[in-house]
Amino acid sequence: MRKLALQMALAIAVTTPAAAWEVEEIGTITATFGDETMQQPTVIVTSGDEVSPTAYMIRTIGNFSSLNLMTGDGNFVIEADYMTHAPGPDTAPISAAVTYAPAGWTQMWLSDGAPEPLEVTFTTLEIEGDAGHATGTFRGVLCFADGMGAEADPGNCRAIEGTFDTPFFIEE
């Protein structure tokens, strides 16, 4: 739930116009969903002293970490959770998910609850200091959910596959 709240706050911040904000594209997420192809950037939003990247890894107590790669519009998120603070490209995530909300967060497509598991493969997953870099692929099925908190409908699903290549930042 914490991840979803953070994603929603960031999505609102990224999509709300403000003259004092600077947006810098840092990476790319590309996906084919059904018959639709999209390519969106990951970004860093800066407002004064506040810097908010849409690609980040949260390290928690107990040696867990969560990598979140979100497009600049906030409508596409790849998540991978680990039982280590320093995962590498061969470290298997304990869970992975994709959420896609092409029309905003009132309706979305989820890999959680889909009839087959999402596959996320990293060709690069490097961490150095307070930053890292991730490249890789994902493929699976996303199922429709009619609103925030709604469960995915396993009878209404579409195939998805894509790539990502982005730097990310570490939050502890």
C-alpha positions as CSV (number, residue, x, y, z in Angstrom):
1,M,0.0,0.0,0.0
2,R,2.9,2.3,0.7
3,K,4.2,1.9,-2.8
4,L,0.8,2.7,-4.3
5,A,0.5,5.8,-2.2
6,L,4.0,7.0,-3.2
7,Q,3.2,6.2,-6.8
8,M,0.0,8.2,-6.7
9,A,1.6,11.2,-5.0
10,L,4.4,11.2,-7.6
11,A,2.0,10.7,-10.5
12,I,0.0,13.7,-9.3
13,A,3.1,15.8,-8.9
14,V,4.5,14.8,-12.3
15,T,1.2,15.5,-14.2
16,T,0.3,18.7,-12.4
17,P,1.5,21.7,-14.3
18,A,3.8,24.1,-12.4
19,A,6.0,26.8,-13.8
20,A,8.8,26.2,-11.2
21,W,9.2,22.5,-12.0
22,E,11.9,21.2,-14.2
23,V,11.5,17.8,-15.8
24,E,14.6,15.9,-17.1
25,E,14.2,12.7,-19.1
26,I,16.6,10.0,-17.8
27,G,15.6,6.7,-19.3
28,T,13.0,4.9,-21.4
29,I,10.2,2.2,-20.9
30,T,8.8,0.7,-24.1
31,A,5.9,-1.7,-24.2
32,T,3.6,-3.4,-26.6
33,F,0.2,-3.9,-24.9
34,G,-2.4,-5.7,-27.1
35,D,-2.1,-3.9,-30.4
36,E,-0.8,-0.6,-28.8
37,T,2.9,0.3,-28.6
38,M,4.1,3.0,-26.2
39,Q,7.5,4.5,-25.4
40,Q,7.7,6.8,-22.4
41,P,10.6,8.3,-20.5
42,T,11.5,7.9,-16.8
43,V,12.2,11.4,-15.4
44,I,13.5,13.5,-12.6
45,V,11.2,16.3,-11.5
46,T,12.9,19.1,-9.7
47,S,11.2,21.9,-7.8
48,G,13.6,24.1,-5.8
49,D,15.5,21.8,-3.5
50,E,13.1,18.9,-3.9
51,V,14.1,16.2,-6.4
52,S,11.7,13.4,-7.3
53,P,12.8,10.7,-9.7
54,T,10.3,8.3,-11.2
55,A,12.9,5.5,-11.2
56,Y,14.1,4.6,-7.7
57,M,15.0,1.7,-5.3
58,I,13.7,1.8,-1.8
59,R,15.8,-0.1,0.8
60,T,14.0,-1.0,3.9
61,I,14.9,-2.5,7.3
62,G,15.5,-6.2,7.1
63,N,17.6,-6.2,4.0
64,F,14.6,-5.8,1.6
65,S,14.6,-3.5,-1.4
66,S,12.0,-2.5,-4.0
67,L,12.9,-1.2,-7.5
68,N,10.2,1.0,-9.1
69,L,10.4,2.2,-12.7
70,M,7.6,4.6,-13.6
71,T,7.0,6.6,-16.7
72,G,7.1,10.4,-16.4
73,D,3.3,10.6,-16.9
74,G,2.9,8.2,-13.9
75,N,0.7,5.8,-15.9
76,F,3.1,2.8,-16.3
77,V,5.0,1.1,-13.4
78,I,7.3,-1.8,-13.2
79,E,8.1,-3.1,-9.7
80,A,10.5,-5.7,-8.6
81,D,11.0,-6.7,-4.9
82,Y,14.2,-8.3,-3.5
83,M,15.4,-9.9,-0.3
84,T,18.7,-8.0,-0.5
85,H,19.9,-4.4,-0.6
86,A,22.2,-5.1,-3.5
87,P,20.5,-7.2,-6.2
88,G,22.3,-7.9,-9.4
89,P,21.1,-9.0,-12.9
90,D,21.0,-12.6,-11.8
91,T,19.1,-12.0,-8.5
92,A,15.6,-13.3,-8.8
93,P,13.0,-10.9,-7.4
94,I,10.7,-12.3,-4.8
95,S,7.8,-10.5,-6.6
96,A,7.4,-8.5,-9.8
97,A,4.5,-6.5,-11.1
98,V,3.4,-4.2,-13.9
99,T,0.6,-1.7,-13.6
100,Y,-0.7,0.3,-16.6
101,A,-3.3,3.0,-16.4
102,P,-3.5,4.5,-20.0
103,A,-6.5,6.7,-19.1
104,G,-5.4,7.7,-15.6
105,W,-5.8,5.8,-12.3
106,T,-9.6,5.4,-12.5
107,Q,-9.2,2.2,-14.5
108,M,-6.0,0.1,-14.9
109,W,-4.4,-3.1,-16.1
110,L,-2.6,-5.2,-13.6
111,S,-0.2,-8.2,-13.7
112,D,-1.2,-9.0,-10.1
113,G,-4.1,-11.4,-10.4
114,A,-3.3,-12.4,-14.0
115,P,-3.6,-16.1,-14.9
116,E,0.1,-16.3,-15.7
117,P,3.1,-14.8,-13.9
118,L,5.0,-11.7,-15.1
119,E,8.5,-12.4,-16.3
120,V,11.1,-9.6,-15.6
121,T,14.7,-10.2,-16.8
122,F,17.6,-7.8,-16.1
123,T,20.5,-7.6,-18.4
124,T,21.9,-4.8,-16.2
125,L,21.1,-4.1,-12.6
126,E,24.0,-2.1,-11.1
127,I,24.1,-0.1,-7.9
128,E,26.9,2.3,-7.1
129,G,26.5,4.6,-4.1
130,D,23.1,6.3,-4.1
131,A,22.3,5.5,-7.8
132,G,22.0,2.6,-10.1
133,H,21.1,1.5,-13.7
134,A,18.6,-1.1,-14.9
135,T,18.1,-2.5,-18.4
136,G,16.0,-5.5,-19.3
137,T,12.8,-6.9,-20.5
138,F,9.3,-7.9,-19.3
139,R,6.5,-10.0,-20.6
140,G,3.3,-11.4,-19.3
141,V,-0.4,-10.7,-19.1
142,L,-2.2,-7.6,-17.7
143,C,-5.9,-7.9,-16.6
144,F,-8.4,-5.1,-16.3
145,A,-9.3,-3.6,-12.9
146,D,-12.1,-1.1,-12.7
147,G,-10.7,1.4,-10.3
148,M,-8.2,1.8,-7.4
149,G,-8.3,-1.2,-5.1
150,A,-10.3,-3.3,-7.5
151,E,-9.1,-6.8,-8.2
152,A,-7.9,-7.7,-11.7
153,D,-10.5,-9.6,-13.9
154,P,-8.8,-12.8,-15.1
155,G,-11.4,-13.0,-17.9
156,N,-10.3,-9.6,-19.4
157,C,-6.6,-9.8,-20.1
158,R,-4.1,-8.8,-22.7
159,A,-0.5,-9.7,-23.5
160,I,2.2,-7.2,-22.7
161,E,5.9,-7.2,-23.4
162,G,8.6,-4.5,-23.4
163,T,12.0,-3.2,-22.4
164,F,13.4,-0.7,-20.0
165,D,16.7,1.2,-19.8
166,T,17.0,3.8,-17.1
167,P,19.2,5.1,-14.3
168,F,17.5,5.0,-10.8
169,F,18.1,6.5,-7.4
170,I,18.4,4.9,-4.0
171,E,16.1,5.9,-1.1
172,E,16.7,4.5,2.4
